Amino acid sequence: MNSDLRANLDSPMTHPDFVHHTPSAGELALDDRTALRRVAGLSTELADISEVEYRQLRLERVVLVGVWTEGSAADADASLAELAALAETAGSEVLEGVIQRRDRPDPATYIGSGKAAELRDIVAATGADTIICDGELSPAQLTALEKIVKVKVIDRTALILDIFAQHATSREGKAQVALAQMEYMLPRLRGWGESMSRQAGGRAGGAGGGVGTRGPGETKIETDRRRIRERMAKLRRDIRAMKQVRDTQRSRRVASDVPAVAIVGYTNAGKSSLLNALTGAGVLVENALFATLEPTTRRGEFADGRPFVLTDTVGFVRHLPTQLVEAFRSTLEEVVGAELLVHVVDGSDVNPLAQINAVRQVVNEVVAEYGIAPPPELLVVNKIDAADGLTLAHLRRALPDAVFVSARTGDGLGRLQSRMAELVEPRDTVVDVTIPYSRGELVNRIHAEGRVDAVEHTETGTRIKGRVPMSLAAGLADFATF
């Protein structure tokens, strides 16, 4: 018998005891994502922008370059290790990583002409096709470094934008990423040869220009910049329209008197896993950076039984590109309207305290624009099942008010729900009322908006014990049972 056929016959799928498993939405999303692979040699430039090199990303075999300007050597190594994780998330193979100690990045080539020549030798020896710099480079720095190393050079911002472009799935997420990419791309447009300096107009246009071609004219690169600005304006209008829908949904949640809780944290800290553990949402969970780009809101219950809505937000990262913060402003507004921020920290990371500072910086920037104080914060150290005991002991001393959990095993989730209930003020109150049979609409509202613990039908009406929102309790005061 053919070995492949035997393998198929012996597989669990053909076993009589096999039980069909229906995949969740998160599993399907993960399958879709892992089924897509970057194909070498295909361009990622914008198809409708002719003769313009939109920094085509060939993230296949890369060398990482960092400049250590401040902090310890361990901090510099951690930053480059994070860049390697970002590169792998984008689908590349990291061949080498180098760090240079400088007071500040070289304004011409980021690492200096001498080190750039050494980097060219490393590229030749490893066969790399792309250099990724751990910082945001100016257009002049990118061009100068490329001329020396003879391969494509991109920076940390372009890398993160590429990851966001791969992972965005919703209409709003794609629009936000496209806007961020264009804001980054606009000052970095460049073309081939003289194509960017062609003008038509006046006598410079030549005798063959004819009627309709005279005038000041504009260069090809100016034309492309104008077209990009027009597309950016349209994207901003689309995002504003989608923001109105999100605002309407948020206002409905506020009107329902159900408290809103937002999960924030560093990328890959386990925010989506925690959302699934607390609400059974079944959203995509992947051990990768920026697996979540669209906010997901689900309903849950505190330890005391009160309902709440929990929103999973986009993860943050050190040196998050300004373009992304701007483009994802409407998504980050979930933080502003929350009554509690559940700040998730990866307890197994080499430097979790640096993650906390990076997240708080972005949250403070978003909240400051609205002139309000940040919502109360509950620190949650996740992945305690993967962290070593010494690290956890250090974190317990440094973060005495934090809750330590494992979203994967469920350890500590009960304590987390209790702390969340303590920090969110109750919006409902206990009632014991007897509603006349002629006021059936009030009975319906209590069932729809509150939580009914007991119902008894008496001679005078329906007696109900339970919890209802404060606004409804005020209208039930005349029917209180004494």
C-alpha positions as CSV (number, residue, x, y, z in Angstrom):
1,M,0.0,0.0,0.0
2,N,1.2,3.5,-0.8
3,S,2.8,5.2,2.3
4,D,0.9,8.4,1.7
5,L,-2.4,6.5,1.4
6,R,-1.6,4.6,4.6
7,A,-0.9,7.9,6.4
8,N,-4.3,9.2,5.3
9,L,-6.1,6.1,6.5
10,D,-4.3,6.2,9.8
11,S,-4.9,9.9,10.4
12,P,-7.1,11.0,13.3
13,M,-9.6,12.5,10.8
14,T,-10.5,9.0,9.6
15,H,-10.7,7.5,13.1
16,P,-14.3,6.4,14.1
17,D,-13.9,8.3,17.4
18,F,-13.0,11.5,15.7
19,V,-15.2,14.4,16.8
20,H,-15.5,17.3,14.4
21,H,-14.1,20.6,15.8
22,T,-15.7,23.8,14.6
23,P,-12.9,26.5,14.5
24,S,-13.5,29.8,16.2
25,A,-13.3,33.2,14.5
26,G,-9.8,33.7,15.9
27,E,-8.6,30.3,14.6
28,L,-10.0,31.0,11.2
29,A,-8.2,34.4,11.1
30,L,-5.0,32.8,12.2
31,D,-5.3,30.2,9.4
32,D,-5.9,32.9,6.9
33,R,-2.9,34.9,8.1
34,T,-0.5,31.9,8.1
35,A,-1.7,30.9,4.6
36,L,-0.4,34.1,3.1
37,R,3.3,34.2,2.3
38,R,5.4,37.0,0.9
39,V,6.5,36.1,-2.7
40,A,10.0,37.1,-3.5
41,G,10.4,39.5,-6.4
42,L,7.0,41.0,-6.4
43,S,6.7,44.8,-6.0
44,T,4.8,46.6,-3.3
45,E,4.8,50.0,-4.9
46,L,1.6,51.9,-5.5
47,A,0.4,50.9,-8.9
48,D,-1.1,54.2,-9.9
49,I,2.0,56.3,-9.2
50,S,4.2,55.9,-12.2
51,E,7.9,56.4,-12.4
52,V,8.2,56.8,-8.7
53,E,10.1,54.5,-6.5
54,Y,7.9,54.0,-3.4
55,R,10.7,52.3,-1.4
56,Q,9.8,48.8,-2.4
57,L,10.1,46.6,0.6
58,R,12.0,43.4,-0.1
59,L,12.1,42.0,3.4
60,E,13.7,38.7,2.7
61,R,17.3,38.5,3.9
62,V,18.1,41.4,6.2
63,V,20.9,42.9,8.3
64,L,19.8,45.0,11.4
65,V,21.7,48.2,12.3
66,G,21.3,50.1,15.6
67,V,22.8,53.2,17.1
68,W,23.3,53.1,20.9
69,T,23.1,56.7,22.1
70,E,21.8,56.3,25.7
71,G,21.0,53.7,28.3
72,S,22.9,50.5,29.0
73,A,24.2,47.9,26.6
74,A,21.4,45.6,27.7
75,D,18.9,48.3,26.6
76,A,20.5,48.6,23.2
77,D,20.6,44.8,22.8
78,A,16.9,44.6,23.8
79,S,15.9,47.2,21.3
80,L,17.7,45.4,18.5
81,A,16.1,42.1,19.6
82,E,12.7,43.7,19.3
83,L,13.7,45.0,15.8
84,A,14.5,41.4,14.9
85,A,11.1,40.2,16.1
86,L,9.5,43.0,14.1
87,A,11.5,41.9,11.0
88,E,10.5,38.3,11.4
89,T,6.8,39.3,11.9
90,A,7.1,41.1,8.5
91,G,8.3,37.8,6.9
92,S,12.0,38.4,6.7
93,E,15.1,36.3,7.6
94,V,17.5,38.1,10.0
95,L,21.1,37.3,9.1
96,E,23.1,39.7,11.2
97,G,22.7,42.5,13.8
98,V,25.2,45.2,14.5
99,I,25.2,48.2,17.0
100,Q,27.3,51.3,17.0
101,R,28.0,53.4,20.0
102,R,27.6,57.1,19.2
103,D,26.6,60.3,21.0
104,R,23.9,60.8,18.3
105,P,23.1,59.3,14.9
106,D,25.3,60.6,12.1
107,P,23.2,63.3,10.2
108,A,24.5,62.1,6.8
109,T,24.5,58.3,6.9
110,Y,23.0,57.4,10.4
111,I,26.2,55.4,11.3
112,G,29.0,57.4,9.7
113,S,30.7,56.8,6.4
114,G,33.4,54.5,7.8
115,K,30.9,52.2,9.5
116,A,28.8,52.3,6.4
117,A,31.7,50.9,4.4
118,E,32.1,48.1,7.0
119,L,28.3,47.5,6.8
120,R,28.7,47.1,3.0
121,D,31.3,44.3,3.6
122,I,28.8,42.6,6.0
123,V,26.1,42.8,3.3
124,A,28.4,41.3,0.7
125,A,29.5,38.5,3.1
126,T,26.0,37.5,4.2
127,G,24.2,38.0,0.9
128,A,21.6,40.3,2.4
129,D,19.3,42.3,0.2
130,T,17.9,44.8,2.8
131,I,19.3,46.9,5.7
132,I,16.8,47.8,8.5
133,C,17.8,50.6,10.8
134,D,16.6,50.8,14.4
135,G,15.3,54.4,14.1
136,E,13.5,56.8,11.8
137,L,15.9,58.0,9.1
138,S,15.5,61.2,7.1
139,P,15.1,60.8,3.3
140,A,18.7,62.1,2.9
141,Q,20.1,59.5,5.3
142,L,18.3,56.7,3.5
143,T,19.6,57.8,0.1
144,A,23.2,58.3,1.3
145,L,23.4,55.0,3.1
146,E,21.9,53.1,0.1
147,K,24.6,54.6,-2.2
148,I,27.3,53.1,0.1
149,V,25.9,49.7,0.9
150,K,24.3,49.1,-2.5
151,V,21.2,47.5,-1.2
152,K,17.8,48.7,-0.1
153,V,17.7,50.5,3.2
154,I,14.5,51.0,5.3
155,D,14.0,52.3,8.8
156,R,12.0,51.1,11.8
157,T,9.0,53.2,10.8
158,A,8.7,51.7,7.4
159,L,9.0,48.2,8.9
160,I,6.1,48.8,11.3
161,L,4.0,50.3,8.6
162,D,4.6,47.2,6.5
163,I,3.5,44.9,9.3
164,F,0.4,47.0,9.8
165,A,-0.4,46.8,6.1
166,Q,-0.2,43.0,6.2
167,H,-2.4,42.6,9.3
168,A,-5.1,45.2,8.7
169,T,-8.4,43.5,7.8
170,S,-11.3,45.9,8.5
171,R,-12.1,48.8,6.2
172,E,-11.2,51.3,8.9
173,G,-7.9,49.6,9.7
174,K,-6.9,49.5,6.0
175,A,-7.8,53.2,5.6
176,Q,-5.8,54.1,8.7
177,V,-2.7,52.2,7.5
178,A,-2.9,53.6,4.0
179,L,-3.0,57.1,5.4
180,A,0.0,56.5,7.7
181,Q,1.9,55.0,4.7
182,M,1.2,58.0,2.5
183,E,2.3,60.4,5.3
184,Y,5.5,58.6,5.6
185,M,6.0,58.2,1.8
186,L,5.3,61.8,0.8
187,P,8.7,63.3,1.7
188,R,10.5,60.2,0.5
189,L,9.3,60.1,-3.2
190,R,12.1,59.9,-5.7
191,G,12.3,58.9,-9.3
192,W,14.6,57.7,-12.0
193,G,16.8,60.0,-14.1
194,E,15.2,63.1,-15.5
195,S,11.6,61.9,-15.3
196,M,11.0,63.9,-12.1
197,S,12.0,67.2,-13.7
198,R,9.9,67.1,-16.9
199,Q,7.8,70.2,-17.3
200,A,5.3,71.4,-19.9
201,G,4.4,75.0,-20.2
202,G,5.5,78.3,-21.7
203,R,8.4,78.3,-24.2
204,A,10.2,75.7,-22.0
205,G,7.6,73.2,-23.2
206,G,8.9,73.4,-26.7
207,A,7.2,74.5,-29.9
208,G,5.3,71.3,-30.2
209,G,3.4,71.9,-27.0
210,G,0.5,73.7,-28.6
211,V,-2.6,75.2,-27.1
212,G,-3.4,74.1,-23.6
213,T,0.1,73.1,-22.7
214,R,1.4,76.6,-21.9
215,G,1.7,77.7,-18.3
216,P,4.0,77.3,-15.3
217,G,3.7,73.6,-15.4
218,E,4.8,71.2,-12.7
219,T,7.4,68.5,-12.4
220,K,6.5,64.8,-12.4
221,I,7.3,64.4,-8.7
222,E,5.1,67.4,-7.9
223,T,2.2,65.8,-9.8
224,D,2.6,62.6,-7.8
225,R,2.8,64.5,-4.6
226,R,-0.4,66.3,-5.5
227,R,-2.2,63.1,-6.3
228,I,-1.0,61.6,-3.0
229,R,-2.3,64.6,-1.0
230,E,-5.6,64.2,-2.7
231,R,-5.8,60.6,-1.7
232,M,-4.8,61.5,1.8
233,A,-7.6,64.0,2.0
234,K,-10.1,61.4,0.9
235,L,-8.8,58.9,3.4
236,R,-9.2,61.4,6.2
237,R,-12.8,62.1,5.2
238,D,-13.5,58.3,5.1
239,I,-11.9,57.8,8.5
240,R,-13.9,60.7,10.0
241,A,-17.1,59.1,8.7
242,M,-16.1,55.8,10.2
243,K,-15.3,57.6,13.4
244,Q,-18.9,58.8,13.6
245,V,-20.1,55.2,13.5
246,R,-17.7,54.3,16.3
247,D,-18.8,57.3,18.3
248,T,-22.5,56.3,17.9
249,Q,-21.7,52.8,19.1
250,R,-19.8,54.2,22.1
251,S,-22.6,56.6,23.0
252,R,-25.0,53.7,23.0
253,R,-22.8,51.8,25.5
254,V,-22.6,54.9,27.7
255,A,-26.4,55.4,27.6
256,S,-26.9,51.8,28.7
257,D,-25.1,52.5,32.0
258,V,-22.7,49.6,31.4
259,P,-19.1,50.6,32.4
260,A,-16.5,50.5,29.7
261,V,-13.0,48.9,30.4
262,A,-10.2,49.2,27.8
263,I,-7.3,46.8,27.6
264,V,-4.0,48.5,26.7
265,G,-0.4,47.3,26.7
266,Y,2.7,46.6,24.7
267,T,2.4,44.5,21.5
268,N,2.3,40.7,22.1
269,A,1.7,41.2,25.9
270,G,-1.3,38.9,25.7
271,K,-4.1,41.4,25.6
272,S,-6.3,39.4,23.2
273,S,-5.7,36.2,25.2
274,L,-6.9,38.1,28.3
275,L,-10.0,39.3,26.4
276,N,-10.8,35.8,25.5
277,A,-10.2,34.5,29.0
278,L,-12.5,37.2,30.6
279,T,-15.3,37.2,28.0
280,G,-14.9,34.1,25.8
281,A,-14.6,36.4,22.8
282,G,-12.7,33.9,20.6
283,V,-10.6,36.6,18.8
284,L,-7.3,36.0,17.0
285,V,-4.5,35.1,19.4
286,E,-1.0,34.8,17.8
287,N,2.5,34.9,19.3
288,A,3.5,37.8,17.0
289,L,3.8,41.5,17.2
290,F,0.8,43.6,16.2
291,A,-1.6,40.6,15.8
292,T,-4.4,42.9,16.8
293,L,-5.1,46.1,14.8
294,E,-8.8,46.5,15.1
295,P,-10.4,47.0,18.5
296,T,-12.8,44.3,19.6
297,T,-15.5,45.0,22.2
298,R,-17.1,42.1,24.2
299,R,-19.4,41.9,27.2
300,G,-18.3,40.4,30.5
301,E,-19.2,40.3,34.2
302,F,-17.3,41.5,37.3
303,A,-16.9,39.1,40.2
304,D,-20.0,40.6,41.8
305,G,-22.1,39.9,38.7
306,R,-22.3,43.4,37.3
307,P,-21.9,43.6,33.5
308,F,-19.2,45.6,31.7
309,V,-17.9,46.0,28.2
310,L,-14.2,45.2,27.5
311,T,-12.3,46.6,24.5
312,D,-9.1,45.1,23.2
313,T,-7.0,47.9,21.6
314,V,-4.0,48.1,19.3
315,G,-0.7,47.3,21.0
316,F,2.0,49.8,21.5
317,V,5.8,49.6,20.9
318,R,8.8,51.7,21.7
319,H,9.2,54.6,19.2
320,L,5.8,54.0,17.7
321,P,5.7,56.0,14.5
322,T,4.0,59.4,14.8
323,Q,2.0,58.6,11.6
324,L,0.5,55.6,13.2
325,V,-0.5,57.4,16.3
326,E,-2.2,60.0,14.2
327,A,-3.9,57.5,11.8
328,F,-5.2,55.3,14.7
329,R,-6.4,58.3,16.7
330,S,-10.1,57.2,16.4
331,T,-9.2,53.7,17.6
332,L,-7.2,55.0,20.5
333,E,-10.1,57.1,21.6
334,E,-11.5,53.9,23.2
335,V,-8.9,54.7,25.9
336,V,-10.4,58.2,26.5
337,G,-13.9,57.0,27.1
338,A,-13.0,54.1,29.4
339,E,-13.6,54.1,33.1
340,L,-10.7,51.7,33.7
341,L,-7.5,50.9,31.8
342,V,-6.4,47.3,32.2
343,H,-2.7,47.7,31.4
344,V,-1.3,44.3,30.4
345,V,2.4,43.7,30.8
346,D,4.4,40.7,29.5
347,G,5.9,39.2,32.7
348,S,8.3,37.0,30.6
349,D,9.8,40.0,28.7
350,V,13.5,40.9,29.5
351,N,12.5,44.5,30.3
352,P,8.8,44.8,31.3
353,L,9.3,48.1,33.1
354,A,10.4,49.7,29.8
355,Q,7.2,48.4,28.2
356,I,5.1,50.0,30.9
357,N,6.8,53.4,30.3
358,A,6.3,53.2,26.5
359,V,2.6,52.5,26.9
360,R,2.0,55.2,29.4
361,Q,3.7,57.7,27.2
362,V,1.4,57.0,24.3
363,V,-1.7,56.9,26.5
364,N,-0.8,60.3,28.1
365,E,-0.3,61.8,24.6
366,V,-3.8,60.7,23.5
367,V,-5.5,61.7,26.6
368,A,-3.8,65.1,26.8
369,E,-5.4,66.2,23.6
370,Y,-8.8,66.0,25.3
371,G,-7.7,68.0,28.4
372,I,-8.7,65.2,30.8
373,A,-6.8,63.1,33.3
374,P,-6.1,59.5,32.2
375,P,-8.6,56.9,33.5
376,P,-7.6,54.8,36.5
377,E,-5.1,52.1,35.6
378,L,-4.9,48.5,36.8
379,L,-1.5,46.9,36.0
380,V,-1.8,43.2,35.0
381,V,1.4,41.2,34.7
382,N,0.5,38.4,32.2
383,K,2.3,35.2,31.2
384,I,3.4,34.3,34.7
385,D,3.5,30.7,33.6
386,A,6.3,31.6,31.2
387,A,8.3,33.9,33.5
388,D,11.1,32.7,35.8
389,G,10.7,33.1,39.6
390,L,13.4,35.7,40.0
391,T,11.8,38.0,37.4
392,L,8.4,37.7,39.0
393,A,9.9,38.4,42.5
394,H,11.5,41.5,41.1
395,L,8.2,42.6,39.5
396,R,6.2,42.0,42.7
397,R,8.5,44.4,44.5
398,A,8.5,47.0,41.7
399,L,4.7,46.8,41.1
400,P,3.1,46.1,44.4
401,D,-0.4,47.0,43.2
402,A,-0.3,44.8,40.1
403,V,-2.3,41.6,39.6
404,F,-0.3,38.6,38.4
405,V,-2.2,36.3,36.0
406,S,-1.8,33.8,33.2
407,A,-4.4,34.2,30.5
408,R,-3.4,30.8,29.1
409,T,-3.8,28.8,32.3
410,G,-6.4,31.0,34.0
411,D,-4.3,31.5,37.1
412,G,-5.1,34.7,38.9
413,L,-8.2,35.6,36.8
414,G,-10.5,35.5,39.8
415,R,-8.4,38.0,41.6
416,L,-8.3,40.2,38.5
417,Q,-12.1,40.3,38.2
418,S,-12.4,41.2,41.9
419,R,-9.9,44.1,41.5
420,M,-11.7,45.3,38.4
421,A,-15.0,45.4,40.3
422,E,-13.4,47.3,43.1
423,L,-12.0,50.0,40.8
424,V,-15.2,50.6,38.7
425,E,-17.9,52.4,40.7
426,P,-21.3,50.6,40.5
427,R,-23.7,52.2,38.2
428,D,-26.7,50.2,39.5
429,T,-28.4,49.7,42.8
430,V,-30.4,47.1,44.6
431,V,-34.2,47.4,44.4
432,D,-37.1,45.6,45.9
433,V,-40.2,46.8,44.1
434,T,-43.8,45.8,43.5
435,I,-45.0,46.9,40.1
436,P,-48.7,47.1,39.4
437,Y,-50.0,44.7,36.7
438,S,-51.0,47.8,34.7
439,R,-47.4,48.9,34.4
440,G,-46.0,45.9,32.5
441,E,-43.6,48.2,30.6
442,L,-41.7,48.8,33.8
443,V,-41.3,45.0,34.4
444,N,-40.0,44.7,30.8
445,R,-37.4,47.5,31.4
446,I,-36.2,45.9,34.6
447,H,-35.7,42.6,32.8
448,A,-34.0,44.3,29.8
449,E,-31.8,46.8,31.7
450,G,-31.2,45.2,35.1
451,R,-30.5,41.9,36.7
452,V,-33.4,40.1,38.3
453,D,-32.7,37.9,41.3
454,A,-36.3,37.0,42.3
455,V,-39.8,37.4,41.0
456,E,-43.1,37.0,42.9
457,H,-46.6,37.6,41.7
458,T,-48.8,39.1,44.5
459,E,-52.3,40.5,44.7
460,T,-51.1,44.0,44.1
461,G,-48.6,43.4,41.4
462,T,-45.3,41.8,40.4
463,R,-42.6,41.9,43.1
464,I,-39.1,42.0,41.8
465,K,-35.8,41.9,43.6
466,G,-32.6,42.7,41.7
467,R,-30.2,45.4,40.5
468,V,-31.1,48.1,38.0
469,P,-29.3,51.2,36.7
470,M,-29.4,54.3,38.8
471,S,-31.5,56.1,36.2
472,L,-34.2,53.4,36.2
473,A,-34.1,53.1,40.0
474,A,-35.1,56.7,40.4
475,G,-38.3,56.0,38.4
476,L,-39.1,52.9,40.5
477,A,-38.9,54.7,43.9
478,D,-42.7,55.0,44.1
479,F,-43.1,51.2,43.9
480,A,-40.6,50.3,46.6
481,T,-41.7,47.4,48.8
482,F,-41.5,48.0,52.5
